[in-house]
Amino acid sequence: MRWRIFAIAALIAALVGATFILLPAFPFANTTSERITNGSFEEGFGPDGVGLGWQKFDNGGNATYGWYDDTWDPVVWDGDHSQLIEINTFCRGASDPDRYAGIYQTVALVPGATYELKIRGMIRAREGDPVITGLEDPYSYRVQWGYDPTGGTDWKAVTNWVELPWNEVYPRLSPGPMLEYTTQFVAPSSQVTIFIRVWKKWGTPSREIDVNLDGISLVGPAPSDMMAPSIAMEVPDYPAVGQTYSVKVTATNNVGILALRFYDNGTLIGEATHSVGPLSMEREFSWTPATTGDHLLKAEAVDAGGSIASVQKAVHVGDWVEFITNGSFEGGFSADGVGLGWQKFDNGGNATYGWYDDTWTPVVWDGDHSQLIEINTFCRGASDPDRYAGIFQTVEGLTPGATYELSFHGIIRAVEGDPVIAGLEDPYSYQVQWGYDPAGGTDWKAVTNWVDVPWYDVYPRLSPGGFSDYVTSFKAPSERITIFIRLWKKWGTARREVDFNVDGISLKGYK
């Protein structure tokens, strides 16, 4: 009896072992399904006007191209959106023949399986276009499709373009019904790139061709999921509380990414989904940390087969603090007219310099005070070129490698009738610049990174206009740096007075 039990057990073990051995080691076709991502264009558009999941292309030349999210009902096949592609040759004396613009998408297929492609759309042109009025052949504007059998993304490498039999060209503001195109093909490989393009044949100027595409569908067997998604996440190195950052998450897979999710300490911050997943998916999630301290950031990708992959990174969120002392100049001035916490500099020569506490409301950005810096060449027969006067301040406690934001506000003025104000001299005669010493030194002549502030309005001294604003950011090279701001009088002109009011100086960032 016992030998029968052993024999039965051995037989079961052999059958179980055989079951695992016979499992296929290659993808097999699942049920028929949609393979195109966002073919209805209802799942959103990128900032370039192209439907998410799609990429754009054109061949440049003497034409303008555009891609848009079109929500006008007469040019939408279903839902609320269609993809509009435009080729425009207005405002040009001539154009080039054979102008192309289109979209493409790489899809995962089962080699040897048959797929059905459907495209809905319409062609429109400006009212009175020669094609519409019958003065030019109706084949001037065409729509074509083709595919790259290896999944490549170079539309110029496609050799199998097929012309859609869409011969109707409607007036731009009086569109007709959507047209439909259906075809079938056998998948040559596991990844194929579908291209759809608009073709303007002739080099005619003053034309606008609008093609709306919608309801793009590719139906057939879906490949099986043989691997987990690959995922990557890019996070800021030195995030600060209350500031908004972009966290880029990218994932790829052989069958498509259905969802990307981003978490902060286990709380879902953002999610991006597709009903049919693209093979590669990238999203930038907006993240504003609400608390300082350690945060665990996590990104998660879900593919079409249900596999989940994740990546995580620990970051420390610091405070967002102000590093400039008395940048509003409301904290008082020293006896030499320079705001407390600041020091002054100039390069002497044939000019007079002044620093003052200015309380005249039109030249104060906020509060009751601003810093006035003056270069004066009156009462002189001549002057020297390149006269400088400015202020500086050394700040400490920065984190090397972290990004900091510098901002300030100012007004440049000159005496009424100054040739710059009258337009008799170039507006760049009086310039504001800033720079920094990466080691915290106080010699302004050692600064090598001066940046021109793009303020080109020079107002009459007694009739100032509005303040100009300046914002920039840079990575701290060290823990201690010195910020310099200077007024530059370029030419050696006599009998000039240049007044520069600066206020609201701020240097904020991670601590």
C-alpha positions, 0 to 999 in steps of 0.5 A, a space after each residue: 500500500 505504501 509503495 502506491 502512495 509513494 508512486 502517486 506522490 512521485 507522479 504528482 511531483 513530476 506533473 507539477 515540475 512539468 507544468 513549470 517547465 512548459 510555461 512559455 518563455 516568450 510574450 503571448 497575445 492577450 485579448 484584443 485591446 486598444 494600443 494607442 495612448 490618448 487617441 481621443 485626446 481627452 487625457 490632456 495636452 502638453 504645454 507644446 499643444 500636443 496631446 499627452 502620449 504623442 510627440 510632434 515633428 515638422 520640417 521647418 523651412 519657410 512656414 510656421 507650424 502649430 499644434 493646439 488643443 481644439 475644443 470647438 465642437 464642429 471639429 471634435 469627433 467625440 468628447 471635448 477635444 481634438 488635435 489641431 495641426 496647422 501649417 501657415 505661410 502668411 506674412 511671407 513673400 514666398 514659401 517652400 514646397 512639401 511642408 510637413 507637420 505631424 504627430 507620432 507615437 510608439 506602441 507595443 504590439 505582438 509580432 505577426 498579429 493583425 491590427 486595425 488602425 482608424 483615424 478620424 479628421 478633417 482638412 480646413 483652409 481659410 475662406 477663399 483659399 484657391 483649393 476651396 474655390 476650385 482654382 487649385 487642385 484639391 490634392 494640394 493639402 493631404 494627410 498621410 500615415 506611415 510607420 517605422 517597423 523598428 519603433 524609431 522616432 525619425 519621421 524622415 526614415 519612414 518609407 511606407 507613407 500612405 495617403 488618406 483619401 480625404 479630398 474635401 477641404 472645408 472653409 476654416 469657419 464652416 467645417 463639414 463632417 469628420 472623415 474616417 479612415 480604416 486600414 489593417 496591417 500585420 505587426 512587423 515587430 514588438 514596437 512600431 511607431 505610428 506617424 500621421 502628418 499634414 502635407 502642404 504640397 506647393 510653395 504658396 504663400 498666404 495660406 493656412 491649412 488646419 487639420 483636426 485629428 481625433 478618435 485615433 485607434 489601433 486595435 489588436 492583441 496586447 503583448 504580455 507583461 514580461 518585466 516590471 517598469 523601470 522608473 526614475 525620479 529627479 528631486 531638488 537637492 536643497 528644498 525649503 519649506 513653503 517653496 514650490 518645486 518640480 519633481 520629474 518622474 519617468 517610467 518605461 515598460 514593454 507594454 505601457 505605463 498606466 499610472 505614475 504616482 508621487 508621494 511625500 511621507 506616504 501622502 499622495 501628492 499627484 497622480 497621472 494616468 492613461 487608460 492605455 499606457 504609453 511605453 514611456 511616460 514622464 510627468 513633472 509633479 508640483 511639490 510644496 513641502 509644508 514642514 521642515 525636517 526629513 521627508 521620504 519622497 517616493 514615485 510609483 509606476 504601474 504598467 498595463 500588466 499590473 506590475 508596480 515599481 517604485 523609487 524613493 529618496 530621503 531629503 531634508 527640507 530646510 527653512 526659507 530665510 532672508 540673508 540680507 540685512 536691512 535690504 529695505 533700508 528701514 533699519 537706518 543709515 550711517 553718518 556717511 549716508 549708507 544703509 546700516 549693514 552695508 558698505 560703500 565703494 567708488 573708483 574716484 577720478 574726475 567725479 563726485 560721489 554721494 550716498 543718501 537716505 532718500 525719503 521722497 515717496 516717488 523713489 521709495 519702493 516700500 516703507 519710507 526709505 531707499 538708498 540713493 547713490 549719485 555720480 556727479 560730474 558738474 563743475 568740471 571741465 571734463 570727466 573720466 569714463 567708467 565711473 562706478 559707485 555702489 554698495 556691498 554686504 557680506 552674508 554668511 550661512 549659505 549652503 554650498 550648492 543650494 540655489 538662492 534668489 536675489 531680487 531688488 528694485 530700482 530707478 535711474 534718474 538724471 537731470 532734466 534735459 540730460 542727453 540720454 533722456 532727450 534721446 541724443 545719447 544711447 540709453 546704455 550710458 548709465 547702467 546698473 550691475 551686480 556681482 558677488 565675491 565667492 569667498 566673501 571678500 570686500 574688494 569690488 575690483 576683484 569681482 569678475 562676474 558682473 551682470 548687467 541689470 536690464 534697466 534702460 529707462 532713465 527718468 527726469 530727476 524730478 519726474 521719476 517713473 515706476 520702479 523696475 524689478 530684477 530677480 535672478 538665482 544662482 548656486 552658492 559657491 561657498 558658505 560666505 559671499 559678498 553681494 555688490 550692486 553698483 551704478 556705472 556711468 560709462 562715458 567721460 561726459 561732464 555736467 551730468 548727474 546720475 541718481 540711482 535709487 535701490 530698495 527692497 534688496 533680498 537674498 533668500 534661500 535654503 538654511 
